[in-house]
Amino acid sequence: MQDYNYVWADCFEITLELSCCKYPPTSELQQEWENNRESLLVFIEKVHIGVKGFVRDVVTGAGLENATIVVAGIAHNITAGK
């Protein structure tokens, strides 16, 4: 689903795995949180780095649907929504 959303919906999803154990015992959850808390908070702070906004016609200022946004050096173009 992550690949589909990235390619077709311009949505970047991630999966975070904190340990090799898929189902840690309840007694270990607090320690897992403490081990990963700072890294998770730093990651959340970095989430909004990048470009965001609206694609508008330079003359009329009207929003442009399905405009292709191309960034040199990045092989994945983005298409504006409605």
N, C-alpha and C positions, 0 to 999 in steps of 0.2 A: 504494500500500500504506500510506503514511503516513496518509492521510485515513481509510482503512478502520479502521486500528488505533486512531486517535484516537476515532472515533465509536463503534465497536463493541467495542473491547477496553480502552478507557481507558488506552491506551498512547501516549505522545507520542514519536514518532520524529523525528529530524532528519537532514538530509544536509548535510555540510560540504564546501564546494568552496573550495579554497585559492587557485586561480587560474583564469583563463579557459581554461587549457590542460588538457584532460582527461587527457592522457598525457605528462607532462613527462619529459624525458630523465633517466636515472638520475643523471647528473652534477649535475642541479639539485635533486634531492630533499633533500639536506642543507640547502641554502639555504631551501627552502620550509619545512622544519621550523623552522629558526631564525627565519624571518619570522613564524611563526604559533604557536610554542611557548607563549609567555606567554598569549596570548589563549585558547588551548585549555585550559591549566591553570586559568585563571580561570573559564572556562565549566564545567569539571568540578567546581570548588569550589561553584558555584551550583546544580548539578543537584538537590540534595536540599532546596532551599528550598521550603517549602509544608507541606501538612498530610498526615500519613500515620498510619496506625494501624488499629484494628479498630472495627467498628460493633457494639455490644453492646446487648442488652436492658437497660434501666435496672433492672428488678426482678430478673431471674434471672442477668444477666451473660452469658447465652448469646450466641454470635455470631449476627448477623442476615445471612442471605443476601439478595442482590438488593435491599438497602436503597438508596434513591435519596438522594444527597447533593446538596443545593442550596446554592449560595453566591450571595448577593445581588450583582448586578452582573456575574455571569459567566453567559453564555448557554448553557453546556454543563454539564449535570448529569453526575454520576458515579454508577455503580451498583456497590455493593460486591460482591465475589466471594463464594466459599464460605468 
